[in-house]
Amino acid sequence: MRRDFLLILFICLLCFTCSAQQNIKPEDAAKYLGDSVTVCGKIYGGKFLENAKNQPTFLNIGAAYPNQLLTIVIWGDTRKLFPYKPEEELKDKTVCINGRIDEFKGKPQIVIYSPVQLQEK
């Protein structure tokens, strides 16, 4: 009984957290480092590094690399959960991403841990 209650409580908190995320523009991503947000923007290109460690996929929002406003990172284990190749299927499409903004080499990025974090708009 207690376990069921804790599970329901966890689900409620998760729903509240998801709905409480702030919607921001890609050009404002750097202002929200460490925050969980929703960002919508056009994918200008992407790259799958099949032979690199952890097989990352990078999607560039707001402009093509190296002038992107935000990078979406999909590690190989998560990429396997997608029914398509994100760098091909999402190019030139507008998507919304839910996640925490981090920084890598001075550029904001969001790491995707589940395909549900990324939705085509």
Secondary structure as GFF3:
##gff-version 3
##sequence-region A 1 121
A	DSSP	alpha_helix	2	19	.	.	.	ID=ss1
A	DSSP	beta_strand	22	24	.	.	.	ID=ss2
A	DSSP	three_ten_helix	26	32	.	.	.	ID=ss3
A	DSSP	beta_strand	36	48	.	.	.	ID=ss4
A	DSSP	beta_strand	57	61	.	.	.	ID=ss5
A	DSSP	beta_strand	70	74	.	.	.	ID=ss6
A	DSSP	alpha_helix	76	79	.	.	.	ID=ss7
A	DSSP	alpha_helix	86	89	.	.	.	ID=ss8
A	DSSP	beta_strand	94	104	.	.	.	ID=ss9
A	DSSP	beta_strand	107	112	.	.	.	ID=ss10
A	DSSP	three_ten_helix	115	117	.	.	.	ID=ss11
A	DSSP	beta_strand	118	120	.	.	.	ID=ss12
###
